[in-house]
Amino acid sequence: MHFELVPPTGIGPLRIGMPRHEANTALLSLRAPSTTSPSDRPGRHVFRPSGLMISISCVRDRLESVELGRPSSTDDTPEDEQGHYFNSVLVARPGYYDGPTTPQGRTAP
């Protein structure tokens, strides 16, 4: 499967700013229909048979970020879900890392 990354717009059918219910549907469409992972968490992340994780984050019922990642070859315990190391890419809305703002639009202390 190939994904077109279009920062800051989105990845594949996942578009930054889309409503949560549409993002959940789009995320499920990226799941392999013949193979589901016990690690899948619909509405949060799914794993493809290749090991690729597709993760979404929503704030105020809108898609805020999409992350693609896969366990790194330097992960010495890939069967352990805690502590995975991932090679990944994140596409997010502009200002994603700026932190919270005050009602006046200034960065909070």
C-alpha positions as CSV (number, residue, x, y, z in Angstrom):
1,M,0.0,0.0,0.0
2,H,1.3,3.5,-0.9
3,F,0.4,6.6,1.0
4,E,0.7,10.2,-0.3
5,L,1.9,12.5,2.5
6,V,0.6,16.0,1.9
7,P,1.7,18.1,4.9
8,P,-0.1,19.8,6.5
9,T,-3.2,18.5,4.7
10,G,-3.1,14.8,5.6
11,I,-2.1,11.3,4.6
12,G,-4.2,9.3,2.1
13,P,-7.9,9.5,3.0
14,L,-7.1,11.1,6.4
15,R,-7.4,14.9,6.2
16,I,-6.4,17.2,9.1
17,G,-9.5,18.9,10.4
18,M,-12.0,16.3,9.2
19,P,-14.7,15.3,11.8
20,R,-13.7,12.5,14.2
21,H,-16.4,10.1,12.8
22,E,-15.1,10.5,9.3
23,A,-11.5,10.0,10.5
24,N,-12.5,6.8,12.3
25,T,-14.1,5.5,9.1
26,A,-11.1,6.5,7.0
27,L,-8.7,4.8,9.5
28,L,-10.8,1.6,9.4
29,S,-10.6,1.7,5.6
30,L,-6.8,1.4,5.9
31,R,-7.0,-1.8,7.9
32,A,-6.2,-5.0,6.0
33,P,-9.6,-6.7,5.6
34,S,-8.2,-10.2,5.6
35,T,-5.9,-9.7,8.6
36,T,-6.7,-7.7,11.7
37,S,-4.2,-7.2,14.5
38,P,-5.1,-7.8,18.2
39,S,-3.3,-4.5,18.8
40,D,-5.7,-2.5,16.6
41,R,-7.6,0.2,18.5
42,P,-10.3,1.5,16.2
43,G,-10.5,5.3,16.5
44,R,-6.8,5.4,17.7
45,H,-4.6,3.1,15.6
46,V,-4.5,0.1,13.3
47,F,-1.7,-2.1,12.2
48,R,-1.2,-3.3,8.7
49,P,0.2,-6.9,8.0
50,S,3.6,-5.3,7.2
51,G,3.8,-4.0,10.8
52,L,3.0,-0.4,9.7
53,M,1.0,1.4,12.4
54,I,-1.4,4.1,11.4
55,S,-2.4,6.3,14.3
56,I,-4.7,9.3,14.6
57,S,-5.3,11.9,17.2
58,C,-8.5,14.0,17.5
59,V,-9.1,17.1,19.5
60,R,-12.5,18.7,19.9
61,D,-13.9,16.1,17.5
62,R,-11.6,17.0,14.7
63,L,-8.6,15.1,13.3
64,E,-5.4,16.9,14.6
65,S,-2.6,14.5,13.5
66,V,-1.8,11.3,11.7
67,E,1.3,9.2,12.3
68,L,2.7,6.3,10.3
69,G,5.3,4.2,12.0
70,R,6.8,0.8,12.2
71,P,8.9,-1.0,14.8
72,S,12.6,-0.3,14.2
73,S,15.2,-2.9,13.6
74,T,16.9,-1.7,16.7
75,D,13.9,-2.9,18.8
76,D,15.3,-5.9,20.6
77,T,11.9,-7.1,21.9
78,P,9.4,-6.5,19.1
79,E,6.8,-8.8,20.7
80,D,6.7,-6.4,23.7
81,E,4.2,-3.7,22.9
82,Q,5.5,-1.5,25.7
83,G,8.7,0.3,24.7
84,H,8.6,-0.1,20.9
85,Y,11.0,2.0,18.9
86,F,9.4,3.3,15.8
87,N,10.6,4.8,12.5
88,S,7.8,7.2,11.9
89,V,6.4,10.3,10.2
90,L,3.9,12.7,11.6
91,V,1.6,15.0,9.7
92,A,-0.3,17.5,11.9
93,R,-2.1,20.8,11.8
94,P,0.0,24.0,11.8
95,G,1.0,25.0,15.3
96,Y,0.7,21.4,16.6
97,Y,3.9,21.7,18.6
98,D,3.3,25.3,19.7
99,G,1.5,24.4,22.9
100,P,-1.8,25.7,24.3
101,T,-2.8,29.3,23.8
102,T,-4.7,31.7,25.9
103,P,-8.1,33.1,24.7
104,Q,-6.2,36.1,23.4
105,G,-4.1,33.8,21.2
106,R,-0.8,34.1,23.1
107,T,1.2,31.0,24.1
108,A,0.4,30.0,27.7
109,P,3.2,30.2,30.2
